[in-house]
Amino acid sequence: MYFLINFILISISIMVSVAFYTILERKILS
């Protein structure tokens, strides 16, 4: 159970960081 919660939290944090990185990249490029 704890492993599943950890996995979900890690996936969410990775998705958020990737989205944040792409937004920053677009702002820098444009």
Biopython code that builds the backbone (N, CA, C, O; Angstrom):
import numpy as np
from Bio.PDB.StructureBuilder import StructureBuilder

atoms = [
    (1, "MET", "N", (0.832, -1.196, 0.000)),
    (1, "MET", "CA", (0.000, 0.000, 0.000)),
    (1, "MET", "C", (0.875, 1.257, 0.000)),
    (1, "MET", "O", (0.679, 2.159, -0.815)),
    (2, "TYR", "N", (1.837, 1.306, 0.921)),
    (2, "TYR", "CA", (2.721, 2.481, 0.970)),
    (2, "TYR", "C", (3.497, 2.627, -0.331)),
    (2, "TYR", "O", (3.733, 3.742, -0.795)),
    (3, "PHE", "N", (3.896, 1.494, -0.924)),
    (3, "PHE", "CA", (4.643, 1.543, -2.184)),
    (3, "PHE", "C", (3.801, 2.191, -3.272)),
    (3, "PHE", "O", (4.306, 2.990, -4.060)),
    (4, "LEU", "N", (2.510, 1.846, -3.316)),
    (4, "LEU", "CA", (1.622, 2.416, -4.330)),
    (4, "LEU", "C", (1.495, 3.925, -4.144)),
    (4, "LEU", "O", (1.552, 4.682, -5.113)),
    (5, "ILE", "N", (1.323, 4.356, -2.903)),
    (5, "ILE", "CA", (1.206, 5.798, -2.629)),
    (5, "ILE", "C", (2.497, 6.513, -3.020)),
    (5, "ILE", "O", (2.463, 7.587, -3.622)),
    (6, "ASN", "N", (3.633, 5.911, -2.675)),
    (6, "ASN", "CA", (4.926, 6.501, -3.039)),
    (6, "ASN", "C", (5.041, 6.614, -4.550)),
    (6, "ASN", "O", (5.458, 7.651, -5.066)),
    (7, "PHE", "N", (4.674, 5.550, -5.266)),
    (7, "PHE", "CA", (4.775, 5.539, -6.728)),
    (7, "PHE", "C", (3.914, 6.644, -7.333)),
    (7, "PHE", "O", (4.350, 7.342, -8.248)),
    (8, "ILE", "N", (2.690, 6.806, -6.823)),
    (8, "ILE", "CA", (1.793, 7.843, -7.348)),
    (8, "ILE", "C", (2.376, 9.230, -7.082)),
    (8, "ILE", "O", (2.350, 10.095, -7.957)),
    (9, "LEU", "N", (2.901, 9.439, -5.876)),
    (9, "LEU", "CA", (3.478, 10.751, -5.552)),
    (9, "LEU", "C", (4.675, 11.051, -6.443)),
    (9, "LEU", "O", (4.830, 12.176, -6.917)),
    (10, "ILE", "N", (5.525, 10.051, -6.674)),
    (10, "ILE", "CA", (6.708, 10.253, -7.517)),
    (10, "ILE", "C", (6.281, 10.569, -8.948)),
    (10, "ILE", "O", (6.843, 11.466, -9.576)),
    (11, "SER", "N", (5.288, 9.838, -9.471)),
    (11, "SER", "CA", (4.852, 10.094, -10.851)),
    (11, "SER", "C", (4.273, 11.497, -10.980)),
    (11, "SER", "O", (4.536, 12.187, -11.965)),
    (12, "ILE", "N", (3.491, 11.923, -10.001)),
    (12, "ILE", "CA", (2.897, 13.267, -10.053)),
    (12, "ILE", "C", (3.992, 14.328, -10.015)),
    (12, "ILE", "O", (3.944, 15.304, -10.764)),
    (13, "SER", "N", (4.979, 14.135, -9.142)),
    (13, "SER", "CA", (6.048, 15.133, -9.038)),
    (13, "SER", "C", (6.857, 15.195, -10.326)),
    (13, "SER", "O", (7.270, 16.275, -10.747)),
    (14, "ILE", "N", (7.087, 14.039, -10.960)),
    (14, "ILE", "CA", (7.835, 14.024, -12.222)),
    (14, "ILE", "C", (7.035, 14.749, -13.301)),
    (14, "ILE", "O", (7.593, 15.539, -14.063)),
    (15, "MET", "N", (5.727, 14.483, -13.368)),
    (15, "MET", "CA", (4.906, 15.142, -14.385)),
    (15, "MET", "C", (4.894, 16.649, -14.175)),
    (15, "MET", "O", (4.981, 17.410, -15.140)),
    (16, "VAL", "N", (4.787, 17.088, -12.923)),
    (16, "VAL", "CA", (4.762, 18.526, -12.625)),
    (16, "VAL", "C", (6.086, 19.172, -13.014)),
    (16, "VAL", "O", (6.104, 20.255, -13.597)),
    (17, "SER", "N", (7.200, 18.506, -12.690)),
    (17, "SER", "CA", (8.507, 19.085, -13.008)),
    (17, "SER", "C", (8.715, 19.154, -14.515)),
    (17, "SER", "O", (9.276, 20.127, -15.019)),
    (18, "VAL", "N", (8.269, 18.131, -15.239)),
    (18, "VAL", "CA", (8.410, 18.136, -16.701)),
    (18, "VAL", "C", (7.567, 19.256, -17.306)),
    (18, "VAL", "O", (8.026, 19.968, -18.200)),
    (19, "ALA", "N", (6.342, 19.412, -16.823)),
    (19, "ALA", "CA", (5.471, 20.471, -17.343)),
    (19, "ALA", "C", (6.081, 21.840, -17.047)),
    (19, "ALA", "O", (6.088, 22.720, -17.908)),
    (20, "PHE", "N", (6.596, 22.020, -15.818)),
    (20, "PHE", "CA", (7.213, 23.284, -15.440)),
    (20, "PHE", "C", (8.423, 23.575, -16.326)),
    (20, "PHE", "O", (8.628, 24.716, -16.741)),
    (21, "TYR", "N", (9.225, 22.547, -16.615)),
    (21, "TYR", "CA", (10.415, 22.716, -17.443)),
    (21, "TYR", "C", (10.031, 23.121, -18.862)),
    (21, "TYR", "O", (10.661, 24.001, -19.449)),
    (22, "THR", "N", (8.992, 22.477, -19.421)),
    (22, "THR", "CA", (8.589, 22.811, -20.787)),
    (22, "THR", "C", (8.052, 24.237, -20.849)),
    (22, "THR", "O", (8.309, 24.954, -21.816)),
    (23, "ILE", "N", (7.306, 24.654, -19.823)),
    (23, "ILE", "CA", (6.776, 26.024, -19.808)),
    (23, "ILE", "C", (7.928, 27.029, -19.739)),
    (23, "ILE", "O", (7.920, 28.039, -20.444)),
    (24, "LEU", "N", (8.917, 26.748, -18.886)),
    (24, "LEU", "CA", (10.066, 27.651, -18.786)),
    (24, "LEU", "C", (10.809, 27.713, -20.110)),
    (24, "LEU", "O", (11.226, 28.785, -20.548)),
    (25, "GLU", "N", (10.975, 26.540, -20.757)),
    (25, "GLU", "CA", (11.697, 26.500, -22.021)),
    (25, "GLU", "C", (10.969, 27.332, -23.072)),
    (25, "GLU", "O", (11.602, 28.070, -23.827)),
    (26, "ARG", "N", (9.645, 27.219, -23.126)),
    (26, "ARG", "CA", (8.884, 27.997, -24.106)),
    (26, "ARG", "C", (9.032, 29.486, -23.839)),
    (26, "ARG", "O", (9.166, 30.268, -24.780)),
    (27, "LYS", "N", (9.010, 29.892, -22.572)),
    (27, "LYS", "CA", (9.153, 31.314, -22.245)),
    (27, "LYS", "C", (10.532, 31.820, -22.656)),
    (27, "LYS", "O", (10.665, 32.939, -23.150)),
    (28, "ILE", "N", (11.567, 30.987, -22.450)),
    (28, "ILE", "CA", (12.926, 31.410, -22.796)),
    (28, "ILE", "C", (13.089, 31.474, -24.318)),
    (28, "ILE", "O", (13.704, 32.402, -24.843)),
    (29, "LEU", "N", (12.537, 30.483, -25.020)),
    (29, "LEU", "CA", (12.710, 30.438, -26.472)),
    (29, "LEU", "C", (11.933, 31.550, -27.162)),
    (29, "LEU", "O", (12.431, 32.154, -28.112)),
    (30, "SER", "N", (10.717, 31.828, -26.696)),
    (30, "SER", "CA", (9.885, 32.819, -27.384)),
    (30, "SER", "C", (10.294, 34.244, -27.024)),
    (30, "SER", "O", (9.695, 35.201, -27.516)),
]
sb = StructureBuilder()
sb.init_structure("model")
sb.init_model(0)
sb.init_chain("A")
sb.init_seg("    ")
for serial, (resi, resn, name, xyz) in enumerate(atoms, 1):
    if name == "N":
        sb.init_residue(resn, " ", resi, " ")
    sb.init_atom(name, np.array(xyz, "f"), 0.0, 1.0, " ", f" {name:<3s}", serial, name[0])
structure = sb.get_structure()
